Amino acid sequence: MAYKYPQRFAGVVAMSPVSPITAWAKRLHNVPLWLMHGAKDEQAPVKESEELISAIEKGGGKPRFTRLDERDHFILDQYEGAAIVDWLMAQRKPASAASSSPTQ
């Protein structure tokens, strides 16, 4: 969704995304992004997320990346901490993006 409609999001948290595409970087470089990925993930290799993060950074974005070295694909418990909620609540869309965002 964030790739398709980047103007709709003030911030995005993605966990162990399956097959992120580095070409997405051009549309995501202005979206605050926190990507988390288990290094032992056999369903979605962490290398793909690292490549996306690198591509976003090369495009001028400042994504946040958390590599969970001892974890696999199942990391949804990361939502249980306050850090994600605090980070999301601190994000704001630029005024120009908020006013141009479609309502549907």
N, C-alpha and C positions, 0 to 999 in steps of 0.2 A: 504493500500500500504506500509506503513512504517513497519508493521509487516512482510509482505511478503518479502520486499526488504530493510531491514534496512540500508544496506551499500550504498544505493543510496541517502540518505538524510543527509544533514548537520544539519537540524533542522526541526521540525514538530510542527505545531499548529493544535490542534484538538478542535472542539467546539461541546459540547453536543453529544459525540459519543454514538451511539446506541449499546448496549450490548458489551462493551469492555470486553475482556476475560483476566483474571489475568494471564493466561498461556502465554500471549503475553509478559509479563514482561521480560522473559529471552532473547527475541530478541530485546527488546526496551531499555534495561538498558544503552546501550552506545549511544543511539540517543538522542540528546537534544530535549526535549519534553515540550511543554507548552500546558496544557490541561485546557480548560475553560468549566464550566458547570453551568447552572442555577439550584439553589437548589429547585425551584418549578417545575422542569421539570417532567411532567407526562408521557411523551413518552419514555424517557431514564432516569431512576432514577440516581440521582447524586451519590448515594451509590456505584454504579458499577464503576464509574470513580474514586472515592476515594479508592476503593479496588485495582484498577489497579495502581494508584499512589503509594500506600503503598507497593505493590508487587515489583514495579520497585525500590523503595527506599531500600527494603530489599535485592535486588540483587545488590546493589551498585550504582544504577543510581541516578541522581539528577534532577528529573523532576520538572517543575514549575506547580503549580496548582492554578487556580483562581476560587473560588466558588462564584458565583453571587447570593447572598442570596435572592434577590427580583425578580429574573428573572426566566423565564420558558425555554422551549426548543429553542425558537426563539431568538438567541443572535448574529446573524451574523453582527449586527451593531458594534460589538466589533472590527471588521476588519477596521472600519473607523478611528480608532486612530493610531497615529504614533508609539505607543509602540510595536505593533506586528511587523511592518515592521522593526523597529530598531533592535528588538531582532533577527528576522530572518537573517537580514543582518550581524549581529555580529557572527553568527554560521559558523564554518568551519569544513569540514570533515578532519579527519586525513589523512596524505599523503598516508598511506598504504591502507586505505579504498577507496580513490579516484582512486588509480591506479588499484585496483582489481575490481572496479565496472563495471558490464557489460554495454555495450552501448545500448542494446535493451532489 
